[in-house]
């Protein structure tokens, strides 16, 4: 088990170095191309917008470097520095035990991470996003969202965590299977309930106000064989000037959501093409596949955790202190990202493949040129870089780089 600790520490250092190196490559790539708009976008993206996208990307990359270093430092303190063991011992000294002790320790570590990362979050919203004209969130709304999120996490997350800890302590060697069933059921219910019960706590959702656009969209839904609770416009402009669209929910609660900023900027044929792309994710079963992969990896992860939790040296070598269900859970979920980081390119490649497939679906049910023009407008308005570093993009980007995606769409329309 000593080898596990050493391997995890080495991989952490390598992952941090790799992340920082890739972020530097990203900054260099966009800086080199800042002075000239790529030829494929010269007619649609002004130089000023291209320069803004370059500066915006560099600002986020620079913040990403600080974020990566901070995360790594906190992880070292928690795991190898004995901070988890100290938090655990401190709560034990109060007389807490069992599930109550586990909840106190896990919540303490979670809040510590949130507090440490809070200054960077504030800078991201009120520094970078405000400087580039995207932030529309007031301090009051930021605090209200934060409190709502904490309340929601308490109402939904604490009972789930308590159930898992109780199963770990009381249901024998097969606790991991029972815990997976509870977690899987919770995830499915949450996915089903999110559009109707949770999302409205943060945003307002209204039917599309333009009758002509609504009719066009209804025709598209019929052509694609899609039934849902409807297509809604969300007041995303309350918080940000960015535009987007997404598909959410399962069963009767599935719906397509358009940001109001997107509806304001795109022409009706372009909105139709964007919706066709989102419908492609549903019709090609991308969402279902991702959910199944998530459930499958969760099952494998819990099985591995069950084996590690029975090894006393697991706690000793990772500095977790006294063996317990909550310490095993914390150590596992803190250290696993160190190993899974190296799988990021595979996950990103799988996601980009889905985006290409959804684009092909959109070409069959809408005009490829309309989707291309819509994407170019979104790239420009969202300050998305048109010149990303290819290695950075391959490692992290869930969507294809702008030049590649637009070139494929234009080739398909000819």
VOGU-3710 file (C-alpha; in Angstrom, 3 decimals, decimal comma):
1> xxxxxxxxxx> 0,000/0,000/0,000  2,951/2,311/0,448  3,320/2,031/-3,304  -0,225/3,426/-3,690  0,666/6,564/-1,755  3,889/7,116/-3,673  2,197/6,434/-7,027  -0,656/8,826/-6,232  1,774/11,567/-5,170  3,889/11,141/-8,307
11> xxxxxxxxxx> 0,795/11,191/-10,518  -0,443/14,313/-8,732  2,806/16,133/-9,481  2,760/14,915/-13,092  -0,891/15,879/-13,525  -0,255/19,353/-12,141  2,746/19,783/-14,415  0,795/18,545/-17,428  -2,186/20,808/-16,720  -0,006/23,895/-16,261
21> xxxxxxxxxx> 2,033/23,065/-19,378  -1,110/22,683/-21,471  -2,513/25,954/-20,142  0,719/27,722/-21,107  0,478/26,184/-24,584  -3,095/27,445/-24,863  -2,053/30,967/-23,916  0,834/30,940/-26,391  -1,387/29,665/-29,196  -4,029/32,372/-28,861
31> xxxxxxxxxx> -1,452/35,117/-28,296  0,439/34,226/-31,479  -2,734/34,448/-33,562  -4,223/37,486/-31,790  -3,363/40,022/-34,494  -5,161/38,288/-37,376  -8,574/36,665/-37,733  -8,325/33,158/-39,270  -9,215/33,279/-42,949  -12,262/31,034/-42,557
41> xxxxxxxxxx> -13,824/33,563/-40,151  -12,567/36,814/-41,679  -15,967/37,796/-43,113  -17,926/37,170/-39,891  -15,629/37,983/-36,965  -14,153/41,499/-36,650  -10,558/41,822/-35,508  -11,667/43,527/-32,285  -13,877/40,541/-31,399  -11,040/38,141/-32,202
51> xxxxxxxxxx> -8,652/40,090/-29,979  -11,231/40,089/-27,193  -11,599/36,306/-27,469  -7,828/35,892/-27,296  -7,516/38,078/-24,206  -10,520/36,378/-22,574  -9,032/32,924/-23,186  -5,657/33,988/-21,783  -7,298/35,440/-18,671  -9,164/32,206/-17,979
61> xxxxxxxxxx> -6,073/30,109/-18,678  -4,004/32,193/-16,285  -6,666/31,770/-13,602  -6,736/28,048/-14,396  -3,049/27,790/-13,507  -3,649/29,300/-10,061  -6,699/27,067/-9,636  -4,705/23,921/-10,466  -1,885/24,824/-8,064  -4,345/25,652/-5,281
71> xxxxxxxxxx> -6,251/22,385/-5,749  -3,040/20,362/-5,685  -1,756/22,140/-2,562  -5,040/21,551/-0,724  -5,038/17,882/-1,736  -1,499/17,422/-0,420  -2,470/19,014/2,898  -5,620/16,928/3,248  -4,207/13,563/2,272  -0,432/13,563/2,776
81> xxxxxxxxxx> -0,323/16,397/5,307  -2,724/14,691/7,709  -5,415/17,388/7,634  -8,197/14,825/7,196  -6,874/12,894/10,215  -6,815/16,109/12,256  -10,393/17,056/11,279  -11,517/13,515/12,077  -9,801/13,536/15,494  -11,238/16,966/16,311
91> xxxxxxxxxx> -14,806/15,830/15,688  -14,241/12,564/17,590  -13,162/14,591/20,605  -16,673/16,098/20,757  -18,199/12,670/21,320  -19,752/12,256/17,882  -19,738/8,767/16,394  -21,261/6,692/13,605  -23,095/8,423/10,769  -23,222/11,765/12,618
101> xxxxxxxxxx> -19,419/11,760/12,911  -19,071/10,857/9,238  -21,382/13,671/8,145  -19,505/16,203/10,259  -16,101/15,217/8,871  -17,171/15,035/5,214  -19,077/18,325/5,363  -16,102/20,000/7,066  -13,740/18,909/4,289  -16,264/19,983/1,640
111> xxxxxxxxxx> -16,707/23,423/3,203  -12,952/23,833/3,567  -12,505/23,181/-0,150  -15,310/25,598/-1,002  -13,836/28,348/1,205  -10,340/27,911/-0,247  -11,685/28,098/-3,807  -14,108/30,951/-3,128  -11,704/33,867/-3,850  -10,948/32,458/-7,308
121> xxxxxxxxxx> -14,659/31,981/-7,954  -15,309/35,608/-7,014  -12,495/36,775/-9,256  -13,792/34,662/-12,146  -17,268/36,206/-11,904  -16,619/39,776/-10,770  -13,132/40,091/-12,239  -12,765/38,333/-15,585  -16,432/38,074/-16,585  -17,091/41,690/-15,606
131> xxxxxxxxxx> -13,962/43,007/-17,335  -14,988/41,403/-20,632  -18,607/42,514/-20,388  -20,234/39,151/-19,697  -21,192/39,341/-16,033  -24,669/40,600/-15,237  -24,859/39,093/-11,772  -25,162/41,445/-8,817  -23,530/40,735/-5,472  -26,979/40,126/-3,993
141> xxxxxxxxxx> -27,873/37,579/-6,681  -24,496/35,874/-6,228  -25,109/35,453/-2,490  -28,706/34,311/-3,042  -27,533/31,679/-5,562  -24,830/30,550/-3,140  -27,303/30,168/-0,272  -29,814/28,365/-2,491  -27,072/25,992/-3,640  -25,997/25,230/-0,085
151> xxxxxxxxxx> -29,588/24,683/1,004  -30,269/22,405/-1,957  -27,049/20,460/-1,331  -28,087/20,001/2,292  -31,613/18,852/1,469  -30,554/16,448/-1,296  -26,939/15,598/-0,546  -26,892/15,028/3,209  -29,568/12,276/3,232  -27,773/10,501/0,358
161> xxxxxxxxxx> -24,422/10,768/2,135  -25,973/9,552/5,400  -27,503/6,561/3,612  -24,177/5,596/1,999  -22,276/5,930/5,299  -24,895/3,837/7,108  -24,690/1,129/4,441  -20,889/1,114/4,645  -21,027/0,556/8,392  -23,995/-1,799/8,700
171> xxxxxxxxxx> -24,625/-3,872/5,564  -21,574/-6,123/5,362  -19,259/-6,878/2,465  -21,882/-6,110/-0,186  -22,524/-2,590/1,039  -21,076/-1,170/-2,188  -23,791/-2,797/-4,293  -26,584/-1,496/-2,052  -24,969/1,957/-2,000  -24,753/1,928/-5,786
181> xxxxxxxxxx> -28,445/1,073/-6,069  -29,325/3,968/-3,767  -27,040/6,371/-5,657  -28,275/5,214/-9,085  -31,905/5,604/-8,036  -31,175/9,036/-6,610  -29,394/10,111/-9,820  -32,243/8,966/-12,044  -34,874/10,684/-9,912  -32,810/13,872/-9,820
191> xxxxxxxxxx> -32,356/13,817/-13,611  -36,101/13,390/-13,999  -37,007/16,080/-11,466  -34,366/18,693/-12,304  -36,185/20,500/-15,165  -39,489/20,863/-13,344  -38,504/21,182/-9,680  -34,894/22,360/-9,303  -34,010/24,545/-12,292  -36,978/26,923/-11,664
201> xxxxxxxxxx> -35,454/27,748/-8,260  -32,670/29,612/-10,079  -34,194/30,746/-13,380  -37,473/31,562/-15,067  -38,575/29,403/-17,994  -41,144/30,608/-20,498  -42,515/29,263/-23,780  -41,048/30,797/-26,916  -42,752/34,214/-27,294  -42,448/34,514/-31,104
211> xxxxxxxxxx> -45,382/32,606/-32,710  -43,563/32,214/-36,037  -40,466/30,822/-34,340  -42,610/28,549/-32,168  -44,333/27,181/-35,280  -40,990/26,565/-36,992  -39,712/24,713/-33,929  -42,871/22,642/-33,618  -42,434/21,532/-37,224  -38,827/20,548/-36,488
221> xxxxxxxxxx> -39,881/18,527/-33,437  -42,448/16,650/-35,510  -39,910/15,891/-38,258  -37,506/14,530/-35,664  -40,169/12,508/-33,847  -39,545/14,276/-30,564  -42,126/14,707/-27,821  -41,416/16,717/-24,692  -42,798/19,237/-22,242  -41,735/21,848/-24,749
231> xxxxxxxxxx> -38,987/24,235/-25,743  -38,385/26,972/-23,190  -36,539/30,267/-23,084  -34,498/30,761/-19,901  -33,576/34,146/-18,463  -29,855/33,479/-18,634  -29,264/37,208/-19,167  -29,897/37,789/-15,438  -26,458/36,330/-14,743  -24,430/36,410/-17,942
241> xxxxxxxxxx> -24,314/37,734/-21,495  -23,212/34,323/-22,781  -25,652/32,451/-25,014  -26,301/28,710/-24,980  -28,824/25,927/-25,430  -29,128/22,536/-23,770  -31,231/19,404/-23,473  -32,320/18,229/-20,030  -34,518/15,708/-18,281  -35,842/12,233/-19,010
251> xxxxxxxxxx> -39,264/10,754/-19,609  -42,147/13,183/-19,664  -40,033/15,954/-18,118  -37,483/16,191/-20,911  -37,224/19,611/-22,481  -34,998/21,836/-24,597  -33,856/25,117/-23,088  -32,659/28,195/-24,993  -30,959/31,109/-23,281  -32,779/34,366/-23,946
261> xxxxxxxxxx> -29,455/35,823/-25,089  -29,265/33,166/-27,805  -32,823/33,861/-29,005  -32,036/37,583/-29,232  -28,885/37,101/-31,342  -29,805/34,343/-33,792  -32,190/34,393/-36,723  -35,068/31,866/-36,694  -33,389/29,485/-39,215  -30,229/29,542/-37,079
271> xxxxxxxxxx> -32,192/28,777/-33,912  -33,861/25,897/-35,742  -30,443/24,518/-36,735  -29,129/24,793/-33,154  -32,222/22,967/-31,885  -31,737/20,266/-34,513  -28,244/19,734/-33,104  -29,607/19,416/-29,552  -32,298/17,012/-30,774  -29,533/14,974/-32,359
281> xxxxxxxxxx> -28,052/14,285/-28,932  -31,397/12,840/-27,870  -32,234/10,880/-31,019  -28,725/9,380/-31,177  -28,969/8,310/-27,510  -25,931/10,311/-26,411  -27,503/11,322/-23,113  -28,539/7,746/-22,343  -25,058/6,441/-23,133  -23,391/9,006/-20,912
291> xxxxxxxxxx> -25,739/8,146/-18,076  -25,001/4,432/-18,447  -21,248/5,072/-18,485  -21,578/7,215/-15,372  -23,550/4,493/-13,598  -21,095/1,803/-14,717  -18,010/3,677/-13,555  -19,773/4,481/-10,290  -20,386/0,785/-9,672  -16,759/-0,093/-10,426
301> xxxxxxxxxx> -15,542/2,743/-8,216  -17,636/1,669/-5,240  -16,449/-1,927/-5,633  -12,838/-0,723/-5,571  -13,562/1,469/-2,552  -15,046/-1,527/-0,728  -11,798/-3,462/-1,208  -9,571/-0,534/-0,210  -11,656/0,232/2,887  -10,828/-3,231/4,256
311> xxxxxxxxxx> -7,062/-2,566/4,035  -5,686/-0,878/7,206  -2,644/0,310/5,288  -4,945/2,304/2,970  -5,531/4,778/5,800  -1,968/4,744/7,076  -0,220/5,389/3,766  -2,637/8,153/2,740  -2,583/9,902/6,093  -6,227/9,351/6,883
321> xxxxxxxxxx> -5,769/8,359/10,490  -8,235/6,033/12,189  -9,985/3,622/9,777  -13,646/4,466/9,249  -16,272/4,588/6,512  -16,188/8,367/6,136  -12,380/8,586/6,007  -12,278/5,824/3,365  -14,898/7,679/1,343  -13,021/10,976/1,560
331> xxxxxxxxxx> -9,616/9,516/0,718  -10,996/7,608/-2,230  -12,845/10,501/-3,867  -9,980/12,904/-3,241  -7,324/10,626/-4,713  -9,248/9,063/-7,617  -9,077/12,261/-9,767  -5,283/12,011/-9,629  -5,550/8,728/-11,539  -8,576/9,591/-13,713
341> xxxxxxxxxx> -6,981/12,837/-14,927  -5,069/10,817/-17,509  -8,336/9,528/-18,960  -9,504/13,079/-19,738  -8,427/12,930/-23,421  -10,548/9,800/-23,945  -13,609/11,403/-22,366  -13,069/14,593/-24,369  -12,660/12,645/-27,628  -15,873/10,711/-26,939
351> xxxxxxxxxx> -17,745/13,959/-26,281  -16,376/15,603/-29,451  -17,459/12,553/-31,451  -20,982/13,038/-30,125  -20,870/16,693/-31,179  -19,893/15,742/-34,733  -22,682/13,143/-34,831  -25,221/15,710/-33,604  -23,997/18,126/-36,279  -24,596/15,473/-38,950
361> xxxxxxxxxx> -28,094/14,914/-37,558  -28,715/18,668/-37,708  -27,629/18,758/-41,377  -30,320/16,191/-42,157  -33,102/18,213/-40,524  -31,953/21,800/-41,006  -29,524/23,753/-43,163  -25,832/23,179/-42,482  -25,059/26,791/-43,413  -27,551/28,006/-40,800
371> xxxxxxxxxx> -25,889/25,912/-38,094  -22,454/27,120/-39,187  -23,505/30,769/-39,137  -25,185/30,295/-35,737  -22,030/28,760/-34,291  -19,839/31,548/-35,669  -22,127/34,124/-34,033  -21,946/32,233/-30,741  -18,162/31,962/-30,970  -17,955/35,708/-31,512
381> xxxxxxxxxx> -20,492/36,703/-28,851  -19,147/34,249/-26,245  -15,499/35,223/-26,970  -14,601/31,641/-27,827  -11,083/31,413/-29,195  -10,785/30,494/-32,861  -7,148/29,460/-32,453  -6,894/26,951/-29,587  -3,784/24,868/-29,031  -4,430/21,444/-30,563
391> xxxxxxxxxx> -2,973/19,518/-27,606  -4,921/21,515/-25,035  -8,080/21,055/-27,071  -7,496/17,326/-27,459  -7,013/16,948/-23,716  -9,815/19,083/-22,329  -12,331/20,334/-24,909  -15,697/18,579/-24,939  -16,567/20,366/-28,208  -14,522/20,334/-31,422
401> xxxxxxxxxx> -12,268/23,327/-32,093  -14,085/26,074/-33,969  -12,065/25,812/-37,234  -12,521/22,040/-37,472  -16,227/22,102/-36,688  -17,069/24,922/-39,088  -14,980/23,382/-41,871  -16,898/20,095/-41,556  -20,251/21,848/-41,611  -19,376/23,914/-44,658
411> xxxx> -17,990/20,882/-46,455  -21,205/19,007/-45,729  -23,328/21,824/-47,102  -21,595/21,932/-50,447
//
